[in-house]
Amino acid sequence: MPNIAIIGATGAVGDVFLRVAEERNFPVGDLKLLATARSAGKTLKFKNKNIIVEEVSKASLENSDIVFCSATSEASKEWGPLIREMGSVMIDDGSAFRMDRTVPLVVPEVNAADLSWHEGIISIPNCTTTPLALALHSMRSISEPIKVTASTYQAVTGSGTAAVLELTGQLEALTQEKVIPQPTVYPQQIAMNVLPQVDEFDEGNYTKEELKMRNETRKILHLPDLPITATCVRVPTMIGHAETIHVEFQESVDLQEIFSTLSRQEGISISESPHEYPTPLTAEGNDLTHIGRLRRDETVEDNKGIVFWCVSDNLRKGAATNALQIAEELLKRNLLRGNNA
Ligand SMILES: NC(=O)c1ccc[n+]([C@@H]2O[C@H](COP(=O)([O-])OP(=O)(O)OC[C@H]3O[C@@H](n4cnc5c(N)ncnc54)[C@H](OP(=O)(O)O)[C@@H]3O)[C@@H](O)[C@H]2O)c1
């Protein structure tokens, strides 16, 4: 069984990661739970065993076959090259290596074959990219997408534990009619509000999150020129990112055919009736990309456009589950590099 280390085990994703690994009965030899000095000495449970969190260090990573990194870009950049050098594999939840040409960016249902060329670092996509890539991949069997427009409605767990505390603190102050504490995670109050900014602003006045959706979707689908535009919005929900996605296809498409293809896709659940729809609460705690409100985009001529709503749990399929699925594929395909593979 592979020896495993988790950098960022005490975070929002780390916590879910341990539960999903238990649920999936993921094979684990030695397990190291790692974080910063802030959390060293804390105790976390895995399969009813108490494990003490250690500060990440070279020594703490030495015996690992797979290192799951769910921390910060700085941590990924600091430890990734060393993990690669030591002959193990880092599966990284962060954005540090996603666009690196030597690093596969993988949603297993879409492009597991890309794992064959990994050199020791594998990235998972941003949590809004994963459901988008999965849905587009499924529909490519009918016609190639030639333009994609997405708007997102992203939960606060997407920004980690500190953001959850910020939202709950603001809600508590509001209900007790106290002064709302100054936000530190988001640029403005998130309680009773929506913010059309996820991550920092970048080129062309898009945010980094919007550019991640564009660039990562292109890389996963091997469609480097696919026009994609996104507006990413933070909303005061806890778990589950929602998206409205408009797709224009090369050819005219039949809505029923799109429905049938999506309903056959592994990892997707689609509402039977056009008047039933999933919400973030539908997605919370499971690994499916839930799709609903599938209809024509009437701004596109010749029946070439569709629009739909989709929701998925950002901490599970958007992070922990996708990383574990990648590890399962590595084991199945015999693609680990360490001693216990
Ligand atoms: N949240 C999501 O929905 C989501 C989805 C996809 C990908 N991701 C990515 O997953 C990563 C973790 O996100 P999160 O939401 O779990 O964040 P989080 O709740 O803020 O947790 C961060 C974790 O990383 C640890 N950490 C921070 N700096 C570190 C360092 N320099 N060295 C080692 N450990 C360090 C923290 O340890 P301490 O306890 O010691 O502070 C904590 O365990 C990020 O890269 C994020 O982009 C998140």
The ligand as a Gaussian input file, in Angstrom:
#p B3LYP/6-31G(d) Opt

LIG

0 1
 N      -11.544000      25.125000      -0.962000
 C      -11.848000      24.667000      -2.167000
 O      -13.024000      24.538000      -2.543000
 C      -10.746000      24.270000      -3.099000
 C      -11.072000      23.640000      -4.305000
 C      -10.046000      23.293000      -5.210000
 C       -8.746000      23.564000      -4.853000
 N       -8.467000      24.187000      -3.664000
 C       -7.088000      24.452000      -3.338000
 O       -6.741000      23.648000      -2.208000
 C       -5.779000      24.338000      -1.396000
 C       -6.256000      24.376000       0.044000
 O       -7.475000      25.070000       0.121000
 P       -8.345000      25.110000       1.456000
 O       -9.636000      25.694000       1.047000
 O       -8.325000      23.801000       2.161000
 O       -7.532000      26.197000       2.338000
 P       -7.493000      26.412000       3.926000
 O       -8.765000      25.971000       4.556000
 O       -7.047000      27.808000       4.122000
 O       -6.347000      25.412000       4.425000
 C       -4.993000      25.617000       4.087000
 C       -4.172000      24.463000       4.634000
 O       -2.837000      24.602000       4.154000
 C       -1.937000      24.671000       5.258000
 N       -0.843000      25.567000       4.894000
 C       -0.911000      26.898000       4.616000
 N        0.322000      27.360000       4.290000
 C        1.163000      26.295000       4.336000
 C        2.556000      26.120000       4.144000
 N        3.352000      27.145000       3.782000
 N        3.088000      24.891000       4.296000
 C        2.317000      23.847000       4.642000
 N        0.976000      23.931000       4.871000
 C        0.420000      25.150000       4.721000
 C       -2.767000      25.161000       6.418000
 O       -2.144000      24.751000       7.614000
 P       -2.334000      25.485000       9.036000
 O       -3.505000      24.790000       9.703000
 O       -1.066000      25.186000       9.726000
 O       -2.583000      26.935000       8.767000
 C       -4.074000      24.411000       6.149000
 O       -3.961000      23.063000       6.552000
 C       -5.580000      25.701000      -2.071000
 O       -4.465000      25.610000      -2.918000
 C       -6.829000      25.882000      -2.886000
 O       -6.601000      26.706000      -4.010000
 C       -9.429000      24.529000      -2.773000

